[in-house]
Structure formats: C-alpha cells, structure tokens
Amino acid sequence: MTVVGAEQLRQELEVLKFDRRPKISDAIAAARELGDLKENAEYHAAREEQGLCEARIRDIEGKLSNAQIIDVTKMENTGRIIFGTTVTILNIDTDQEVTYRIVGDDEANIKENLISVNSPIARGLIGKNLDDEVTIQTPGGDTDFEIVAVEYI
C-alpha cells in the first residue's frame, strides 16, 4: 500500500468511528422511542446501517494492521518500475501516451490513472526499466508500449 492510500484509509476510519458511528447510535435510539421494534422500519434500517459501518471499520483496521506501506519518494530512482512508481508509456501503434501510477488494490481508480499492481498492465510493467519496449496483453489483444518515463513521486 502506498503512503497516500494508507492515509486515505485512516481518514475514512476516523470518519466512520467518530462521525458516522455516533449518528447511527442516535438514529437507533430515536427509532427505539417510536415503539414496537418488530415493525419499526427506522430501527431495522439503522441497525442494518450500523452493521455495514462496523464491518467497514473492521475491514479498514485489518487492512491497516497488515499493510506494508511503501514510500517510493524515499527511494533512489533507478528507472526500474516497482510498486508505487508513476509510469508514462507510449502506445507504439497509436503514438498515444498515458501515465499510470501503480498502487494497491484498494487505491486503484482508473479515472485517476491509478492502476492496481494486480492489473494486466501493471504486471506487464513491473520489473521493466526506462526505455524498454513491452508487449502487454490487453482486452483488445497484445499491445506494444515503450516506457518513456519512470518517476518515484
């Protein structure tokens, strides 16, 4: 997991524990005051939301406790592509350049050009060096790329 990804999870955990959890407790208490709990939709909805919130809290805490956080900014840029690097590749056929950052599964967001280390493109790039040409199997078939920039940012 990258430093940014770990920080985002910590922020989400803080919101869940100190903002959302108390609001759910208040909603449960208010719903209890409405009477019969068997037919109280507000109570059941609040309890379900509480279960989802607690599950997410456990999930985040588990991920953070087992995470190996890698900060590439503290490493020497050797031009080698590793987890956390930002890579610019050039599609040799179309001359289209695209920049990706290789991140953990939880951080991946293709709209922000953050690709999972387990994605086919990242797997094809990991271990390669600046100026290498690689063939990566994409949904459209094998595509040839040239690595034009490797940044440790």
Contact map, one row per residue, 1 for C-alpha under 8 A:
111011000000000000000000000000000000000000000000000000000000000000111100000000000000000000000000000000110010000000000000000000000000000000000000000000000
111111000000000000000000000000000000000000000000000000000000000000001110000000000001000000000000000000110000000000000000000000000000000000000000000000000
111111100000000000000000000000000000000000000000000000000000000000001110000000000000000000000000000000000000000000000000000000000000000000000000000000000
011111110000000000000000000000000000000000000000000000000000000000000000000000000000000000000000000000000000000000000000000000000000000000000000000000000
111111111000000000000000000000000000000000000000000000000000000000000000000000000000000000000000000000010110000000000000000000000000000000000000000000000
111111111100000000000000000000000000000000000000000000000000000100001000000000000000000000000000000000000000000000000000000000000000000000000000000000000
001111111110000000000000000000000000000000000000000000000000000000000000000000000000000000000000000000000000000000000000000000000000000000000000000000000
000111111111000000000000000000000000000000000000000000000000000000000000000000000000000000000000000000000000000000000000000000000000000000000000000000000
000011111111100000000000000000000000000000000000000000000001000100000000000000000000000000000000000000000000000000000000000000000000000000000000000000000
000001111111110000000000000000000000000000000000000000000001000000000000000000000000000000000000000000000000000000000000000000000000000000000000000000000
000000111111111000000000000000000000000000000000000000000000000000000000000000000000000000000000000000000000000000000000000000000000000000000000000000000
000000011111111100000000000000000000000000000000000000000000000000000000000000000000000000000000000000000000000000000000000000000000000000000000000000000
000000001111111110000000000000000000000000000000000000001001100000000000000000000000000000000000000000000000000000000000000000000000000000000000000000000
000000000111111111100000000000000000000000000000000000000000000000000000000000000000000000000000000000000000000000000000000000000000000000000000000000000
000000000011111111110000000000000000000000000000000000000000000000000000000000000000000000000000000000000000000000000000000000000000000000000000000000000
000000000001111111111000000000000000000000000000000010001000000000000000000000000000000000000000000000000000000000000000000000000000000000000000000000000
000000000000111111111100000000000000000000000000000000001000000000000000000000000000000000000000000000000000000000000000000000000000000000000000000000000
000000000000011111111100000000000000000000000000000000000000000000000000000000000000000000000000000000000000000000000000000000000000000000000000000000000
000000000000011111111110000000000000000000000000000000000000000000000000000000000000000000000000000000000000000000000000000000000000000000000000000000000
000000000000001111111111000000000000000000000000000010000000000000000000000000000000000000000000000000000000000000000000000000000000000000000000000000000
000000000000000111111111100000000000000000000000010010000000000000000000000000000000000000000000000000000000000000000000000000000000000000000000000000000
000000000000000011111111110000000000000000000000000000000000000000000000000000000000000000000000000000000000000000000000000000000000000000000000000000000
000000000000000000111111111000000000000000000000000000000000000000000000000000000000000000000000000000000000000000000000000000000000000000000000000000000
000000000000000000011111111100000000000000000110110000000000000000000000000000000000000000000000000000000000000000000000000000000000000000000000000000000
000000000000000000001111111110000000000000000000010000000000000000000000000000000000000000000000000000000000000000000000000000000000000000000000000000000
000000000000000000000111111111000000000000000000000000000000000000000000000000000000000000000000000000000000000000000000000000000000000000000000000000000
000000000000000000000011111111100000000000100100000000000000000000000000000000000000000000000000000000000000000000000000000000000000000000000000000000000
000000000000000000000001111111110000000001100110000000000000000000000000000000000000000000000000000000000000000000000000000000000000000000000000000000000
000000000000000000000000111111111000000000000000000000000000000000000000000000000000000000000000000000000000000000000000000000000000000000000000000000000
000000000000000000000000011111111100000000000000000000000000000000000000000000000000000000000000000000000000000000000000000000000000000000000000000000000
000000000000000000000000001111111110000101100000000000000000000000000000000000000000000000000000000000000000000000000000000000000000000000000000000000000
000000000000000000000000000111111111100000100000000000000000000000000000000000000000000000000000000000000000000000000000000000000000000000000000000000000
000000000000000000000000000011111110000000000000000000000000000000000000000000000000000000000000000000000000000000000000000000000000000000000000000000000
000000000000000000000000000001111111000100000000000000000000000000000000000000000000000000000000000000000000000000000000000000000000000000000000000000000
000000000000000000000000000000111111100100000000000000000000000000000000000000000000000000000000000000000000000000000000000000000000000000000000000000000
000000000000000000000000000000010111111100000000000000000000000000000000000000000000000000000000000000000000000000000000000000000000000000000000000000000
000000000000000000000000000000010011111100110000000000000000000000000000000000000000000000000000000000000000000000000000000000000000000000000000000000000
000000000000000000000000000000000001111100000000000000000000000000000000000000000000000000000000000000000000000000000000000000000000000000000000000000000
000000000000000000000000000000000001111110000000000000000000000000000000000000000000000000000000000000000000000000000000000000000000000000000000000000000
000000000000000000000000000000100111111111110000000000000000000000000000000000000000000000000000000000000000000000000000000000000000000000000000000000000
000000000000000000000000000000000000001111111000000000000000000000000000000000000000000000000000000000000000000000000000000000000000000000000000000000000
000000000000000000000000000100100000000111111100000000000000000000000000000000000000000000000000000000000000000000000000000000000000000000000000000000000
000000000000000000000000001100110000100111111110000000000000000000000000000000000000000000000000000000000000000000000000000000000000000000000000000000000
000000000000000000000000000000000000100111111111000000000000000000000000000000000000000000000000000000000000000000000000000000000000000000000000000000000
000000000000000000000000000000000000000011111111100000000000000000000000000000000000000000000000000000000000000000000000000000000000000000000000000000000
000000000000000000000001001100000000000001111111110000000000000000000000000000000000000000000000000000000000000000000000000000000000000000000000000000000
000000000000000000000001000100000000000000111111111000000000000000000000000000000000000000000000000000000000000000000000000000000000000000000000000000000
000000000000000000000000000000000000000000011111111100000000000000000000000000000000000000000000000000000000000000000000000000000000000000000000000000000
000000000000000000000001000000000000000000001111111110000000000000000000000000000000000000000000000000000000000000000000000000000000000000000000000000000
000000000000000000001001100000000000000000000111111111000000000000000000000000000000000000000000000000000000000000000000000000000000000000000000000000000
000000000000000000000000000000000000000000000011111111100000000000000000000000000000000000000000000000000000000000000000000000000000000000000000000000000
000000000000000000000000000000000000000000000001111111110000000000000000000000000000000000000000000000000000000000000000000000000000000000000000000000000
000000000000000100011000000000000000000000000000111111111000000000000000000000000000000000000000000000000000000000000000000000000000000000000000000000000
000000000000000000000000000000000000000000000000011111111100000000000000000000000000000000000000000000000000000000000000000000000000000000000000000000000
000000000000000000000000000000000000000000000000001111111110000000000000000000000000000000000000000000000000000000000000000000000000000000000000000000000
000000000000000000000000000000000000000000000000000111111111000000000000000000000000000000000000000000000000000000000000000000000000000000000000000000000
000000000000100110000000000000000000000000000000000011111111100000000000000000000000000000000000000000000000000000000000000000000000000000000000000000000
000000000000000000000000000000000000000000000000000001111111110000000000000000000000000000000000000000000000000000000000000000000000000000000000000000000
000000000000000000000000000000000000000000000000000000111111111000000000000000000000000000000000000000000000000000000000000000000000000000000000000000000
000000001100100000000000000000000000000000000000000000011111111100000000000000000000000000000000000000000000000000000000000000000000000000000000000000000
000000000000100000000000000000000000000000000000000000001111111110000000000000000000000000000000000000000000000000000000000000000000000000000000000000000
000000000000000000000000000000000000000000000000000000000111111111000000000000000000000000000000000000000000000000000000000000000000000000000000000000000
000000000000000000000000000000000000000000000000000000000011111111100000000000000000000000000000000000000000000000000000000000000000000000000000000000000
000001001000000000000000000000000000000000000000000000000001111111100000000000000000000000000000000000000000000000000000000000000000000000000000000000000
000000000000000000000000000000000000000000000000000000000000111111100000000000000000000000000000000000000000000000000000000000000000000000000000000000000
000000000000000000000000000000000000000000000000000000000000011111110000000000000000000000000000000000000000000000000000000000000000000000000000000000000
100000000000000000000000000000000000000000000000000000000000001111111000000000000000000000000000000000000000000000000000000000000000000000000000000000000
100000000000000000000000000000000000000000000000000000000000000001111100000000000000000000000000000000000000000000000000000000000000000000000000000000000
111001000000000000000000000000000000000000000000000000000000000000111110000000000000000000000000000000000000000000000000000000000000000000000000000000000
111000000000000000000000000000000000000000000000000000000000000000011111000000000011000000000000000000000000000000000000000000000000000000000000000000000
011000000000000000000000000000000000000000000000000000000000000000001111111000000001000000000000000000000000000000000000000000000000000000000000000000000
000000000000000000000000000000000000000000000000000000000000000000000111111000000001100000000000000000000000000000000000000000000000000000000000000000011
000000000000000000000000000000000000000000000000000000000000000000000011111100000000000000000000000000000000000000000000000000000000000000000000000000011
000000000000000000000000000000000000000000000000000000000000000000000011111100000000000000000000000000000000000000000000000000000000000000000000000000000
000000000000000000000000000000000000000000000000000000000000000000000011111110000000000000000000000000000000000000000000000000000000000000000000000000010
000000000000000000000000000000000000000000000000000000000000000000000000111111000000000000000000000000000000000000000000000000000000000000000000000000010
000000000000000000000000000000000000000000000000000000000000000000000000001111110000000000000000000000000000000000000000000000000000000000000000000001110
000000000000000000000000000000000000000000000000000000000000000000000000000111110000000000000000000000000000000000000000000000000000000000000000000000000
000000000000000000000000000000000000000000000000000000000000000000000000000011111000000000000000000000000000000000000000000000001100000000000000000011100
000000000000000000000000000000000000000000000000000000000000000000000000000011111100000000000000000000000000000000000000000001111100000000000000000001000
000000000000000000000000000000000000000000000000000000000000000000000000000000111110101000000000000000000000000000000000000011111100000000000000000001000
000000000000000000000000000000000000000000000000000000000000000000000000000000011111100000000000000001000000000000000000000001100000000000000000000000000
000000000000000000000000000000000000000000000000000000000000000000000100000000001111100000000000000001100000000000001000000001000000000000000000000000000
010000000000000000000000000000000000000000000000000000000000000000000111000000000111110000000000000011100000000000000000000000000000000000000000000000010
000000000000000000000000000000000000000000000000000000000000000000000001000000001111111000000000000011000000000000000000000000000000000000000000000001111
000000000000000000000000000000000000000000000000000000000000000000000000000000000001111100000000001111000000000000000000000000000000000000000000000011111
000000000000000000000000000000000000000000000000000000000000000000000000000000001000111110000000001111000000000000000000000000000000000000000000001111100
000000000000000000000000000000000000000000000000000000000000000000000000000000000000011111000000111100000000000000000000000000000000000000000000001111000
000000000000000000000000000000000000000000000000000000000000000000000000000000000000001111100000111000000000000000000000000000000000000000000000111110000
000000000000000000000000000000000000000000000000000000000000000000000000000000000000000111110011110000000000000000000000000000000000000000000000111100000
000000000000000000000000000000000000000000000000000000000000000000000000000000000000000011111111100000000000000000000000000000000000000000000011110000000
000000000000000000000000000000000000000000000000000000000000000000000000000000000000000001111111000000000000000000000000000000000000000000000001110000000
000000000000000000000000000000000000000000000000000000000000000000000000000000000000000000111110000000000000000000000000000000000000000000000011000000000
000000000000000000000000000000000000000000000000000000000000000000000000000000000000000000111111000000000000000000000000000000000000000000000000000000000
000000000000000000000000000000000000000000000000000000000000000000000000000000000000000001111111100000000000000000000000000000000000000000000000000000000
000000000000000000000000000000000000000000000000000000000000000000000000000000000000000001110111110000000000000000000000000000000000000000000000000000000
000000000000000000000000000000000000000000000000000000000000000000000000000000000000000111100011111000000000000000000000000000000000000000000000000000000
000000000000000000000000000000000000000000000000000000000000000000000000000000000000000111000001111100000000000000000000000000000000000000000000000000000
000000000000000000000000000000000000000000000000000000000000000000000000000000000000011110000000111110000000000010000000000000000000000000000000000000000
000000000000000000000000000000000000000000000000000000000000000000000000000000000000011100000000011111000000000011100000000000000000000000000000000000000
000000000000000000000000000000000000000000000000000000000000000000000000000000000001111000000000001111100000000011100000000000000000000000000000000000000
000000000000000000000000000000000000000000000000000000000000000000000000000000000111111000000000000111110000000001111000010000000000000000000000000000000
110000000000000000000000000000000000000000000000000000000000000000000000000000000011000000000000000011111011000001111000000000000000000000000000000000000
110010000000000000000000000000000000000000000000000000000000000000000000000000000000000000000000000001111111000000111100000000000000000000000000000000000
000000000000000000000000000000000000000000000000000000000000000000000000000000000000000000000000000000111111000000111100000000000000000000000000000000000
000010000000000000000000000000000000000000000000000000000000000000000000000000000000000000000000000000011111000000010000000000000000000000000000000000000
100010000000000000000000000000000000000000000000000000000000000000000000000000000000000000000000000000111111100001010000000000000000000000000000000000000
000000000000000000000000000000000000000000000000000000000000000000000000000000000000000000000000000000111111110001110000000000000000000000000000000000000
000000000000000000000000000000000000000000000000000000000000000000000000000000000000000000000000000000000011111111100000000000000000000000000000000000000
000000000000000000000000000000000000000000000000000000000000000000000000000000000000000000000000000000000001111111100000000000000000000000000000000000000
000000000000000000000000000000000000000000000000000000000000000000000000000000000000000000000000000000000000111111000000000000000000000000000000000000000
000000000000000000000000000000000000000000000000000000000000000000000000000000000000000000000000000000000000111111000000000000000000000000000000000000000
000000000000000000000000000000000000000000000000000000000000000000000000000000000000000000000000001110000000111111100000000000000000000000000000000000000
000000000000000000000000000000000000000000000000000000000000000000000000000000000000000000000000000111100011111111110000000000000000000000000000000000000
000000000000000000000000000000000000000000000000000000000000000000000000000000000000000000000000000111111001110011111010010000000000000000000000000000000
000000000000000000000000000000000000000000000000000000000000000000000000000000000000000000000000000001111111000001111110010000000000000000000000000000000
000000000000000000000000000000000000000000000000000000000000000000000000000000000010000000000000000001111000000000111110011000000000000000000000000000000
000000000000000000000000000000000000000000000000000000000000000000000000000000000000000000000000000000011000000000011111011000000000000000000000000000000
000000000000000000000000000000000000000000000000000000000000000000000000000000000000000000000000000000000000000000111111111000000000000000000000000000000
000000000000000000000000000000000000000000000000000000000000000000000000000000000000000000000000000000000000000000000111111100000000000111000000000000000
000000000000000000000000000000000000000000000000000000000000000000000000000000000000000000000000000000000000000000000011111110000000000111000000000000000
000000000000000000000000000000000000000000000000000000000000000000000000000000000000000000000000000001000000000000111111111111000000000000000000000000000
000000000000000000000000000000000000000000000000000000000000000000000000000000000000000000000000000000000000000000001111111111000000000000000000000000000
000000000000000000000000000000000000000000000000000000000000000000000000000000000000000000000000000000000000000000000001111111000000011100000000000000000
000000000000000000000000000000000000000000000000000000000000000000000000000000001000000000000000000000000000000000000000111111110000010000000000000000000
000000000000000000000000000000000000000000000000000000000000000000000000000000011110000000000000000000000000000000000000011111110000000000000000000000000
000000000000000000000000000000000000000000000000000000000000000000000000000000011100000000000000000000000000000000000000000011111000000000000000000000000
000000000000000000000000000000000000000000000000000000000000000000000000000000011000000000000000000000000000000000000000000011111101000000000000000000000
000000000000000000000000000000000000000000000000000000000000000000000000000000111000000000000000000000000000000000000000000000111111000000000000001001000
000000000000000000000000000000000000000000000000000000000000000000000000000000111000000000000000000000000000000000000000000000011111000000000000001111000
000000000000000000000000000000000000000000000000000000000000000000000000000000000000000000000000000000000000000000000000000000001111100000000000011110000
000000000000000000000000000000000000000000000000000000000000000000000000000000000000000000000000000000000000000000000000000000011111110000000000011000000
000000000000000000000000000000000000000000000000000000000000000000000000000000000000000000000000000000000000000000000000000000000011111000000001111000000
000000000000000000000000000000000000000000000000000000000000000000000000000000000000000000000000000000000000000000000000000110000001111100000001111000000
000000000000000000000000000000000000000000000000000000000000000000000000000000000000000000000000000000000000000000000000000100000000111110000111100000000
000000000000000000000000000000000000000000000000000000000000000000000000000000000000000000000000000000000000000000000001100100000000011111000111100000000
000000000000000000000000000000000000000000000000000000000000000000000000000000000000000000000000000000000000000000000001100000000000001111111110000000000
000000000000000000000000000000000000000000000000000000000000000000000000000000000000000000000000000000000000000000000001100000000000000111111110000000000
000000000000000000000000000000000000000000000000000000000000000000000000000000000000000000000000000000000000000000000000000000000000000011111000000000000
000000000000000000000000000000000000000000000000000000000000000000000000000000000000000000000000000000000000000000000000000000000000000011111110000000000
000000000000000000000000000000000000000000000000000000000000000000000000000000000000000000000000000000000000000000000000000000000000000011111110000000000
000000000000000000000000000000000000000000000000000000000000000000000000000000000000000000000000000000000000000000000000000000000000001111011111000000000
000000000000000000000000000000000000000000000000000000000000000000000000000000000000000000101000000000000000000000000000000000000000001111011111100000000
000000000000000000000000000000000000000000000000000000000000000000000000000000000000000000111000000000000000000000000000000000000000111100000111110000000
000000000000000000000000000000000000000000000000000000000000000000000000000000000000000011110000000000000000000000000000000000000000111100000011111000000
000000000000000000000000000000000000000000000000000000000000000000000000000000000000000011110000000000000000000000000000000000000011110000000001111100000
000000000000000000000000000000000000000000000000000000000000000000000000000000000000001111000000000000000000000000000000000000001111110000000000111111000
000000000000000000000000000000000000000000000000000000000000000000000000000000000000001111000000000000000000000000000000000000000110000000000000011111000
000000000000000000000000000000000000000000000000000000000000000000000000000000100000011110000000000000000000000000000000000000000110000000000000001111100
000000000000000000000000000000000000000000000000000000000000000000000000000010111000111100000000000000000000000000000000000000001100000000000000001111110
000000000000000000000000000000000000000000000000000000000000000000000000000010100000111000000000000000000000000000000000000000000000000000000000000011111
000000000000000000000000000000000000000000000000000000000000000000000001101110000001110000000000000000000000000000000000000000000000000000000000000001111
000000000000000000000000000000000000000000000000000000000000000000000001100000000000110000000000000000000000000000000000000000000000000000000000000000111
